C-alpha cells in the first residue's frame, strides 16, 4: 500500500513539471519572475536623469546650445497693452443724429482693408416732422419767387434799350440769390453726412448695421494700421523712467523691439504710463487692447547665461529647471534661477556652468519622459 502511494506522488510531480516545461507562449502561470526592463527606449532613471537614445533624439528634434556667461541687461517685466497709434489710426464718428445707410461699396466688416478717403457709410439726418414741413414750405416759396424773378429779368432784358443797366443787374443778383437759397434748403432736405476713412488701414471695430439709428458723436468705425502700433506699460517705480535703455515684446517666437517715446506726467491707478512705438509684420498678430508683458531693459547689467525661454521648465516640485546634456544619450535636470530678458530668451543667473549643453527645442518633450 505504501509503495502505491509513493508511485502516485512521483507521477503527479512529474506531470506538474511537464506542464510547466511545455507551457506555450503567452500562457505563463506567473512563476517565471519579473519581466526584464526595456533598456532600449527613452526612460527616466532612478536619479532623475533621462536616458534618450540617438534615434529618439532625432525623432523629436532635440537641439542644444552651449552655455556662455556674459553681461546681460537687467530687465523688468511690466504689464502692458496694445493701443492705437494716433498718427496711423483713426476713429469715424457721426456728426449728426440719424439713420445709417451703406456706402458705395457696402458697409465694411471688421478686418477689412480700406483706403484714406473711402466713403464707408452715410448718415441720413433725423429731422422733426414739423421742422421738415417748414423747410418744404420755405423751398416752395423760394421756387415761386425765383420763377417771378426769372420772368422779370427776361422782360428787363427785352427792354434793355430803355431800361437802366442797374435795374437789370439788380434783377440778375436777386435771381442768383433766390437760386442759391433754394439750393441750400433743398440740399438740407436730402443731405446725407458721409462717413469717410481718415487714414488707410484695417477696420479694427465696426458698429454699423444698415438702418441703424445713431446719435451725434457716436463711434461707428475704428481704423488702425496693423503694422504700426503703440504699446503702453504701467511702471510703479517712477525712478526707472530715467534708466530705460530699450524695450521689447514677445509675439509668438519673435522678438519685437520697442522705441521708448516717453512717460506720462499723471499717475493712473497709482502707476505711471509709459509709451512705446512698435513697427513690423509681427504686430499683425496683435489686437488693440490686447494685454501683454513689456520687457524693459535698463542700463545696469547682471552676469548670466542667455537661454531660450522654451528651455526653462518646471519639475514635479515646481522648481525651475533646464535639461543639460551630460552624455551622448543622457540628460540631467538642473535647478536654476532665472531673470527676464526680452520674452524670447531669459537669463540664467545660477545653477548652470559655462560650456554645458542646454536642451532647447525638445526640452518640453524630454521633461515628459517617465
HELIX and SHEET records of a PDB file:
HELIX    1   1 UNK A    2  UNK A   21  1                                  20    
HELIX    2   2 UNK A   54  UNK A   59  1                                   6    
HELIX    3   3 UNK A  129  UNK A  158  1                                  30    
HELIX    4   4 UNK A  165  UNK A  190  1                                  26    
HELIX    5   5 UNK A  238  UNK A  243  5                                   6    
HELIX    6   6 UNK A  281  UNK A  285  5                                   5    
HELIX    7   7 UNK A  309  UNK A  311  5                                   3    
HELIX    8   8 UNK A  363  UNK A  367  1                                   5    
SHEET    1   A 5 UNK A  43  UNK A  44  0                                        
SHEET    2   A 5 UNK A  50  UNK A  51 -1                                        
SHEET    3   A 5 UNK A 330  UNK A 335 -1                                        
SHEET    4   A 5 UNK A 320  UNK A 327 -1                                        
SHEET    5   A 5 UNK A 313  UNK A 314 -1                                        
SHEET    1   B 6 UNK A  43  UNK A  44  0                                        
SHEET    2   B 6 UNK A  50  UNK A  51 -1                                        
SHEET    3   B 6 UNK A 330  UNK A 335 -1                                        
SHEET    4   B 6 UNK A 320  UNK A 327 -1                                        
SHEET    5   B 6 UNK A 357  UNK A 359 -1                                        
SHEET    6   B 6 UNK A  64  UNK A  66 -1                                        
SHEET    1   C 8 UNK A 337  UNK A 340  0                                        
SHEET    2   C 8 UNK A 345  UNK A 350 -1                                        
SHEET    3   C 8 UNK A 291  UNK A 308 -1                                        
SHEET    4   C 8 UNK A  69  UNK A  83 -1                                        
SHEET    5   C 8 UNK A 228  UNK A 235 -1                                        
SHEET    6   C 8 UNK A 271  UNK A 279 -1                                        
SHEET    7   C 8 UNK A 254  UNK A 268 -1                                        
SHEET    8   C 8 UNK A 244  UNK A 251 -1                                        
SHEET    1   D 4 UNK A  90  UNK A  93  0                                        
SHEET    2   D 4 UNK A 219  UNK A 224 -1                                        
SHEET    3   D 4 UNK A 201  UNK A 206 -1                                        
SHEET    4   D 4 UNK A 113  UNK A 114 -1                                        
SHEET    1   E 4 UNK A 192  UNK A 196  0                                        
SHEET    2   E 4 UNK A 119  UNK A 125 -1                                        
SHEET    3   E 4 UNK A  98  UNK A 102 -1                                        
SHEET    4   E 4 UNK A 213  UNK A 214 -1                                        
END                                                                             
